Amino acid sequence: MRTFKFLSLVLVVSLLLSACGGGASKEVKIAILAPLSGPVPTFGVMTRDGALLAIEEWNAKGGVNGMKIVPIVEDSQCTPDPAANAANKVIDQDKVHYIIGEVCSKASIPISDIANGKKVVQISPTSTNPSVTVGTDGKVKDYIFRACFIDPFQGQVGAKFAMEKLGAKTAFIMLDQANDYVKGLAEFFEKSFTEAGGTIVGKETYTSTDTDFSAILAKIAEAKPDVVYLPDYYNIVNLATKQAKEKGITAPFIGGDGWDSSDLDLAAAAGGYFTNHYSPEDTRAEVQNFVKAFGAKYKDDSGNPKVPDALAALAYDATNLMLQAIKDAGADDPTKVKDALTKITFNGVSGKITYDASHNPVKSATILEVTKDGIKFNSVVNP
Ligand code: PHE
C-alpha cells in the first residue's frame, strides 16, 4: 500500500514536471561525434576527453543559462557512412541541437550537410578541409563552424617551412586521394611550394588500406627529393616512415596535424616535422591551466597525468565556444546560437578565435619536430 502511494506520488510529480516542460528545459544536450574505433582511435579518445572536461567545468559552475549540460558520445569512426549515421541518430533520436565533431574532414563533411539541413549547430574541432563549412556551390553552411585553421594555410606553412628552414628546393608528395584532408593538404602544399619556386619531383598515390609502400619508396630513393610531404594520419605515417628508414631514405618527411598522436612511432618518424595547432609546452596561461586540468582528470596507463594533444585542446575549445555561444544567445535556440558564433571573440587554448565570413578562425600554426625521444616545439607561424 505504501509503495503504491509512493509510486503514485512519483507518477504525479513526473507528469506535472513534463506538463510544465520542467524536465526538458532544465538540460541541454551536446553530441560529441568522434572516431573512437577505426583507423585513428587516439583522435577519438582525445577529442571526447577534451570535450567532456569542458562540459564538466561548465556544469561545476551551474551549467549554461541554468541548464545542466548532458553529453552524448557517439563513435563516428573517421568514416563517412558511420559518421552520417551517428549524426542522424543524435539529431533524430536524441534531439540534440548542438554537435561537436568530427575530427576527420571526410567524416565532418557528410555530418555538416546533415546538420546544416536540419538546422543543428556543428563545430568541428579539428577538420581542416575548406569543404566542411563551405558547400560545393560555394555557399557558406549557416550552422557549421570549426575551431581550427584550414588547409590552404596549413599547406602553405608546411611548404614555407620546408623551403626557408630546411632549404628544400625539391619535394616528393605521397597521398591518399580518397581522403579529403590528405588530398586537399597535398594540393595546397604543392601550390605554395611551386609558387615559391620549388619543384615537385614526384607524386604517388596509395589507398588507406595499403601497408606496403615499397613501390613508392623506391621511386623516392631514385628521385632523391630534399623533402617528402606525407600529409596523412599517424597510422599511415608510422608504416611509411618505418619502411623509408629501412630503405635508407634520409630526406625528412613533413606532414600536417594528422601526425599528432601518442601512437605516432617516434623512432620511425624521427627527423620529420609537422604543422599543428598547439604545443603543450606553450607558456600562455590558457595552455598551462588546460594542461593541468586535463592531467588531473585523465591518467595514462602508468598512472601519470595525460598530456593533452591538439585534438584534446581543440575539442575543449570547440565545446567552450559552443557553450559560450549558447550563453551569449541566452537560449537553447540553434538559430540564435549560430548568430552568436559569428560574432564571438573567444580566447581559447589554441589561440584567439573570431570567425571570418566562411566560419573559419584565423589562427597561427605551430611547427613541431619529431625526435626519437619525443615531440619538440620548433616555431609558430602567423597567418
Ligand atoms: N585535420 C585533420 C582532418 O581534417 C584531422 C586532425 C586534426 C587530425 C588534428 C589530428 C590532429 O582530417
Residues whose N, C-alpha, C, O or C-beta is under 5 A from the ligand:
A	BS01	LIG	V103 C104 S105 T126 S127 T128 N129 Y181 D257 G258 D260
